[in-house]
Amino acid sequence: AAGISRISEAAAWLLKSRAMLYAGSIAKNNNLLPNKDADQLVGIDPSQAQRYYRLALDAAKKILPAPYGTGTYKLRPGQTVNDYRKIFNDVGSATDTESILVIQYNGQGGRYNNEGVYLMPRAKPEHVSWGAWQSIWLETLEWYEYKDGTPGTMLPDNSATLRNTLANGQYYNLSALFANKDPRFRGSIALPPYSVESFPAYLHYDVKDLAYATSAGKPQRGPTQNRQASGMCVIKTANENNSMPVNDIGTSPFLVYRIAEAYLNYAEAAFELGDATGLGALDAIRTRAGMLPQTVLNMDNIMHERKIELAFEGHRFWDLRRWRLAQTVLSPTARFKHVRWIWDVQNDTYTAKLVDERSVRLFKPEHYYFPIPVSQIESNPILKQNPGY
């Protein structure tokens, strides 16, 4: 892992692979761009799509190991929650074969990596301010399928939807309920039961029996941050071994690029070029997580795997934009659901109250591009404003 905090040739290849994949999909989906302009300043000519996809594929080959390329980076084990967690807990360590570029923090200049301070739920007595900063919705929980292929929207036995069952007040042992889920779920998201450095992190909104909970020494509800939006929070990119550093001085490396993205870039570019080896690249990611391989390579499977493997790493928003799907996905017809856990302390089981989020989400046609600042147009009248602004 030496040298991964410097801009390397491999980092440049991954950046090229990502940029060319973006360009290819923007060109391919140009007809889906709602707002166009007469001067063709937005969008990319569809005739360029194949060229960009080829460049994306060739760049990925430079860093992927055989049989897909000539690189030396390797996927780490990830078939259990603990193994998948190590990918992020061990970033920059001697066992890290996956990271291509990280930002190293040593406190110089007052710069620290405080992902853990903000992301990890509060648990220890000194956790007095931040925690559980990035909540997730029920809809995100539903993304993650089970290892036997049962959709994540369902109970493990496929008998009913998870959403309806939780909302009907039935209590479940959550560890048992989600035991067979994709390990990337609990490897990325904290929900009850969860602990931070052996201290319990309470994420429940209320208890079923207050008298029993009090006698058992359990709080009626978790700290505000842990449960105010939703009783689940993102922990993925935090280092659990250095989760809440003293005085908020975190020195864990921050992950920028890892080889898993290159597999997914390869799979998508290969699919668009009619290259059958893309299925193997996609399934390398699934097999690493102990998930059943896909039998066909199509955009639905590619989109799903990017959504799961790269969740909370800063990809989803941009993927939806380049695929020209943001208007649909980011302007849902129904509001997303908070999950508020009610804990039966005596039986260590939970049910949930589902609450609509307060926000109304709206992604407008013009939002595929940002507005050019008026100050820039005033200083250079040749510039034309992007459509819709």
MOKA-V73776 format. One record per residue. N is the residue number from 0. PHI is phi as a letter, one per 20 degrees, with the letter a starting at -180 (NA if undefined). OMEGA is omega in whole degrees, 0 to 359 (NA if undefined). NEAR is the number of other C-alpha atoms within 12 Angstrom. Layout:
n=N phi=PHI omega=OMEGA near=NEAR
n=N phi=PHI omega=OMEGA near=NEAR
This chain:
n=0 phi=NA omega=181 near=23
n=1 phi=f omega=174 near=18
n=2 phi=n omega=184 near=20
n=3 phi=f omega=174 near=30
n=4 phi=e omega=175 near=26
n=5 phi=d omega=177 near=20
n=6 phi=f omega=183 near=19
n=7 phi=d omega=175 near=19
n=8 phi=f omega=180 near=19
n=9 phi=f omega=179 near=32
n=10 phi=f omega=179 near=33
n=11 phi=f omega=178 near=21
n=12 phi=f omega=180 near=32
n=13 phi=f omega=177 near=40
n=14 phi=f omega=179 near=30
n=15 phi=f omega=179 near=31
n=16 phi=g omega=180 near=38
n=17 phi=f omega=183 near=38
n=18 phi=f omega=181 near=28
n=19 phi=f omega=176 near=33
n=20 phi=f omega=177 near=43
n=21 phi=g omega=181 near=36
n=22 phi=f omega=179 near=35
n=23 phi=f omega=182 near=38
n=24 phi=f omega=176 near=43
n=25 phi=f omega=178 near=35
n=26 phi=f omega=182 near=29
n=27 phi=g omega=185 near=29
n=28 phi=e omega=185 near=26
n=29 phi=g omega=181 near=29
n=30 phi=f omega=180 near=19
n=31 phi=e omega=178 near=24
n=32 phi=f omega=188 near=32
n=33 phi=f omega=183 near=24
n=34 phi=d omega=176 near=24
n=35 phi=d omega=179 near=23
n=36 phi=c omega=185 near=18
n=37 phi=f omega=183 near=11
n=38 phi=e omega=178 near=13
n=39 phi=l omega=178 near=15
n=40 phi=e omega=175 near=16
n=41 phi=d omega=184 near=28
n=42 phi=n omega=178 near=35
n=43 phi=c omega=181 near=29
n=44 phi=g omega=181 near=23
n=45 phi=g omega=180 near=21
n=46 phi=f omega=181 near=19
n=47 phi=e omega=188 near=23
n=48 phi=g omega=184 near=27
n=49 phi=f omega=179 near=30
n=50 phi=f omega=181 near=24
n=51 phi=f omega=178 near=34
n=52 phi=f omega=178 near=38
n=53 phi=f omega=178 near=33
n=54 phi=f omega=178 near=31
n=55 phi=f omega=181 near=40
n=56 phi=f omega=182 near=43
n=57 phi=f omega=179 near=31
n=58 phi=f omega=179 near=35
n=59 phi=f omega=180 near=46
n=60 phi=f omega=182 near=36
n=61 phi=f omega=185 near=31
n=62 phi=c omega=178 near=41
n=63 phi=f omega=175 near=38
n=64 phi=f omega=176 near=24
n=65 phi=g omega=5 near=20
n=66 phi=e omega=186 near=18
n=67 phi=e omega=182 near=33
n=68 phi=a omega=186 near=23
n=69 phi=d omega=183 near=17
n=70 phi=e omega=183 near=27
n=71 phi=d omega=178 near=21
n=72 phi=f omega=184 near=34
n=73 phi=c omega=170 near=31
n=74 phi=f omega=176 near=35
n=75 phi=e omega=174 near=29
n=76 phi=f omega=181 near=28
n=77 phi=b omega=186 near=31
n=78 phi=e omega=173 near=30
n=79 phi=c omega=178 near=27
n=80 phi=g omega=181 near=30
n=81 phi=f omega=179 near=23
n=82 phi=f omega=180 near=23
n=83 phi=f omega=178 near=32
n=84 phi=f omega=184 near=31
n=85 phi=f omega=177 near=32
n=86 phi=g omega=184 near=41
n=87 phi=d omega=177 near=43
n=88 phi=f omega=186 near=32
n=89 phi=d omega=181 near=30
n=90 phi=g omega=177 near=40
n=91 phi=n omega=181 near=34
n=92 phi=e omega=181 near=25
n=93 phi=f omega=181 near=14
n=94 phi=e omega=184 near=20
n=95 phi=e omega=178 near=29
n=96 phi=d omega=191 near=30
n=97 phi=d omega=184 near=39
n=98 phi=f omega=178 near=43
n=99 phi=d omega=178 near=41
n=100 phi=b omega=175 near=33
n=101 phi=c omega=170 near=31
n=102 phi=e omega=182 near=24
n=103 phi=e omega=179 near=26
n=104 phi=d omega=175 near=22
n=105 phi=c omega=177 near=18
n=106 phi=n omega=180 near=17
n=107 phi=f omega=181 near=12
n=108 phi=m omega=180 near=8
n=109 phi=m omega=181 near=14
n=110 phi=d omega=182 near=18
n=111 phi=c omega=174 near=24
n=112 phi=e omega=182 near=32
n=113 phi=d omega=174 near=33
n=114 phi=g omega=182 near=36
n=115 phi=f omega=180 near=40
n=116 phi=g omega=184 near=40
n=117 phi=e omega=188 near=32
n=118 phi=e omega=187 near=36
n=119 phi=f omega=177 near=46
n=120 phi=f omega=179 near=50
n=121 phi=f omega=180 near=37
n=122 phi=b omega=184 near=31
n=123 phi=f omega=183 near=25
n=124 phi=g omega=182 near=14
n=125 phi=e omega=178 near=16
n=126 phi=e omega=190 near=29
n=127 phi=d omega=186 near=20
n=128 phi=c omega=188 near=23
n=129 phi=e omega=177 near=28
n=130 phi=p omega=177 near=40
n=131 phi=l omega=188 near=42
n=132 phi=f omega=185 near=31
n=133 phi=d omega=181 near=32
n=134 phi=e omega=174 near=38
n=135 phi=c omega=182 near=36
n=136 phi=d omega=172 near=29
n=137 phi=g omega=182 near=36
n=138 phi=g omega=179 near=27
n=139 phi=f omega=175 near=31
n=140 phi=g omega=183 near=40
n=141 phi=f omega=177 near=30
n=142 phi=f omega=195 near=28
n=143 phi=e omega=180 near=39
n=144 phi=f omega=177 near=36
n=145 phi=e omega=185 near=30
n=146 phi=f omega=179 near=27
n=147 phi=e omega=178 near=19
n=148 phi=n omega=177 near=23
n=149 phi=f omega=181 near=26
n=150 phi=f omega=181 near=25
n=151 phi=f omega=177 near=32
n=152 phi=f omega=187 near=28
n=153 phi=d omega=166 near=27
n=154 phi=f omega=183 near=30
n=155 phi=g omega=181 near=29
n=156 phi=e omega=176 near=21
n=157 phi=m omega=186 near=18
n=158 phi=e omega=183 near=13
n=159 phi=a omega=179 near=18
n=160 phi=f omega=177 near=19
n=161 phi=g omega=182 near=36
n=162 phi=f omega=183 near=28
n=163 phi=f omega=183 near=19
n=164 phi=f omega=178 near=24
n=165 phi=f omega=183 near=30
n=166 phi=f omega=181 near=25
n=167 phi=e omega=172 near=17
n=168 phi=n omega=178 near=22
n=169 phi=f omega=183 near=23
n=170 phi=e omega=182 near=27
n=171 phi=c omega=165 near=30
n=172 phi=f omega=189 near=25
n=173 phi=f omega=177 near=31
n=174 phi=f omega=179 near=20
n=175 phi=f omega=183 near=17
n=176 phi=g omega=185 near=26
n=177 phi=d omega=184 near=33
n=178 phi=f omega=185 near=22
n=179 phi=e omega=180 near=30
n=180 phi=f omega=172 near=37
n=181 phi=g omega=183 near=39
n=182 phi=f omega=178 near=33
n=183 phi=f omega=177 near=46
n=184 phi=f omega=181 near=43
n=185 phi=f omega=172 near=36
n=186 phi=f omega=182 near=38
n=187 phi=d omega=191 near=43
n=188 phi=c omega=174 near=41
n=189 phi=e omega=172 near=43
n=190 phi=b omega=183 near=43
n=191 phi=f omega=347 near=41
n=192 phi=e omega=181 near=33
n=193 phi=b omega=179 near=30
n=194 phi=c omega=177 near=22
n=195 phi=d omega=181 near=33
n=196 phi=l omega=176 near=20
n=197 phi=m omega=174 near=13
n=198 phi=e omega=180 near=18
n=199 phi=f omega=175 near=25
n=200 phi=d omega=184 near=35
n=201 phi=e omega=182 near=41
n=202 phi=d omega=184 near=44
n=203 phi=e omega=182 near=43
n=204 phi=e omega=181 near=35
n=205 phi=a omega=177 near=31
n=206 phi=d omega=180 near=33
n=207 phi=f omega=185 near=29
n=208 phi=c omega=185 near=22
n=209 phi=f omega=182 near=20
n=210 phi=f omega=180 near=16
n=211 phi=f omega=180 near=19
n=212 phi=g omega=180 near=22
n=213 phi=f omega=180 near=18
n=214 phi=f omega=180 near=13
n=215 phi=e omega=178 near=17
n=216 phi=m omega=181 near=13
n=217 phi=d omega=181 near=26
n=218 phi=f omega=178 near=28
n=219 phi=f omega=177 near=27
n=220 phi=b omega=178 near=30
n=221 phi=f omega=176 near=35
n=222 phi=g omega=186 near=30
n=223 phi=g omega=183 near=29
n=224 phi=g omega=185 near=33
n=225 phi=f omega=188 near=42
n=226 phi=b omega=188 near=36
n=227 phi=f omega=178 near=30
n=228 phi=e omega=183 near=33
n=229 phi=b omega=184 near=43
n=230 phi=f omega=177 near=47
n=231 phi=b omega=181 near=45
n=232 phi=b omega=182 near=46
n=233 phi=f omega=173 near=38
n=234 phi=c omega=197 near=42
n=235 phi=g omega=188 near=43
n=236 phi=e omega=175 near=41
n=237 phi=e omega=174 near=45
n=238 phi=e omega=183 near=38
n=239 phi=f omega=179 near=36
n=240 phi=f omega=179 near=24
n=241 phi=c omega=197 near=27
n=242 phi=f omega=182 near=40
n=243 phi=c omega=187 near=38
n=244 phi=f omega=180 near=28
n=245 phi=g omega=179 near=17
n=246 phi=l omega=178 near=19
n=247 phi=l omega=179 near=26
n=248 phi=d omega=182 near=23
n=249 phi=e omega=182 near=30
n=250 phi=d omega=179 near=31
n=251 phi=f omega=176 near=36
n=252 phi=f omega=178 near=36
n=253 phi=d omega=185 near=36
n=254 phi=f omega=177 near=36
n=255 phi=d omega=180 near=30
n=256 phi=c omega=171 near=39
n=257 phi=c omega=192 near=40
n=258 phi=f omega=179 near=43
n=259 phi=g omega=179 near=42
n=260 phi=f omega=181 near=44
n=261 phi=f omega=176 near=51
n=262 phi=f omega=182 near=50
n=263 phi=f omega=175 near=47
n=264 phi=f omega=179 near=51
n=265 phi=g omega=183 near=50
n=266 phi=f omega=182 near=45
n=267 phi=f omega=179 near=47
n=268 phi=f omega=179 near=46
n=269 phi=f omega=178 near=38
n=270 phi=g omega=182 near=34
n=271 phi=f omega=180 near=32
n=272 phi=e omega=181 near=28
n=273 phi=m omega=181 near=19
n=274 phi=e omega=187 near=22
n=275 phi=f omega=181 near=21
n=276 phi=f omega=179 near=28
n=277 phi=f omega=180 near=36
n=278 phi=f omega=179 near=34
n=279 phi=f omega=179 near=29
n=280 phi=f omega=177 near=42
n=281 phi=f omega=183 near=43
n=282 phi=f omega=173 near=30
n=283 phi=f omega=178 near=38
n=284 phi=f omega=180 near=41
n=285 phi=f omega=181 near=36
n=286 phi=f omega=178 near=26
n=287 phi=g omega=180 near=30
n=288 phi=e omega=179 near=39
n=289 phi=m omega=181 near=27
n=290 phi=e omega=179 near=30
n=291 phi=f omega=179 near=22
n=292 phi=f omega=172 near=23
n=293 phi=f omega=180 near=24
n=294 phi=e omega=178 near=14
n=295 phi=c omega=176 near=19
n=296 phi=d omega=176 near=31
n=297 phi=b omega=185 near=24
n=298 phi=f omega=178 near=24
n=299 phi=g omega=180 near=16
n=300 phi=f omega=179 near=25
n=301 phi=f omega=180 near=36
n=302 phi=f omega=180 near=28
n=303 phi=f omega=185 near=30
n=304 phi=f omega=176 near=41
n=305 phi=f omega=180 near=36
n=306 phi=f omega=184 near=31
n=307 phi=e omega=187 near=37
n=308 phi=f omega=184 near=42
n=309 phi=d omega=182 near=34
n=310 phi=g omega=174 near=32
n=311 phi=m omega=177 near=29
n=312 phi=d omega=174 near=27
n=313 phi=n omega=182 near=19
n=314 phi=d omega=193 near=25
n=315 phi=g omega=181 near=25
n=316 phi=g omega=183 near=24
n=317 phi=f omega=175 near=29
n=318 phi=f omega=180 near=34
n=319 phi=f omega=179 near=28
n=320 phi=f omega=183 near=33
n=321 phi=f omega=175 near=33
n=322 phi=e omega=182 near=33
n=323 phi=l omega=178 near=33
n=324 phi=d omega=188 near=29
n=325 phi=f omega=180 near=28
n=326 phi=g omega=182 near=26
n=327 phi=f omega=188 near=19
n=328 phi=f omega=184 near=23
n=329 phi=e omega=170 near=27
n=330 phi=c omega=186 near=20
n=331 phi=f omega=179 near=20
n=332 phi=f omega=177 near=13
n=333 phi=c omega=181 near=18
n=334 phi=f omega=176 near=21
n=335 phi=f omega=187 near=28
n=336 phi=d omega=165 near=30
n=337 phi=f omega=172 near=31
n=338 phi=d omega=178 near=40
n=339 phi=d omega=186 near=40
n=340 phi=f omega=170 near=44
n=341 phi=d omega=189 near=40
n=342 phi=d omega=169 near=38
n=343 phi=e omega=188 near=34
n=344 phi=f omega=185 near=33
n=345 phi=f omega=182 near=21
n=346 phi=d omega=182 near=19
n=347 phi=l omega=178 near=26
n=348 phi=c omega=185 near=27
n=349 phi=c omega=163 near=37
n=350 phi=c omega=185 near=35
n=351 phi=c omega=165 near=40
n=352 phi=d omega=180 near=29
n=353 phi=e omega=185 near=29
n=354 phi=c omega=177 near=25
n=355 phi=f omega=174 near=19
n=356 phi=f omega=184 near=23
n=357 phi=f omega=185 near=12
n=358 phi=f omega=168 near=16
n=359 phi=d omega=185 near=15
n=360 phi=e omega=182 near=18
n=361 phi=b omega=173 near=18
n=362 phi=d omega=184 near=23
n=363 phi=e omega=180 near=25
n=364 phi=g omega=182 near=25
n=365 phi=f omega=185 near=25
n=366 phi=f omega=174 near=29
n=367 phi=f omega=175 near=33
n=368 phi=c omega=176 near=27
n=369 phi=e omega=175 near=17
n=370 phi=f omega=172 near=19
n=371 phi=f omega=183 near=21
n=372 phi=g omega=181 near=15
n=373 phi=g omega=181 near=16
n=374 phi=f omega=179 near=12
n=375 phi=f omega=179 near=14
n=376 phi=f omega=179 near=15
n=377 phi=f omega=180 near=13
n=378 phi=e omega=178 near=12
n=379 phi=b omega=186 near=13
n=380 phi=f omega=180 near=12
n=381 phi=f omega=180 near=9
n=382 phi=f omega=176 near=17
n=383 phi=d omega=181 near=23
n=384 phi=f omega=177 near=25
n=385 phi=f omega=184 near=26
n=386 phi=g omega=174 near=25
n=387 phi=n omega=181 near=19
n=388 phi=d omega=NA near=18
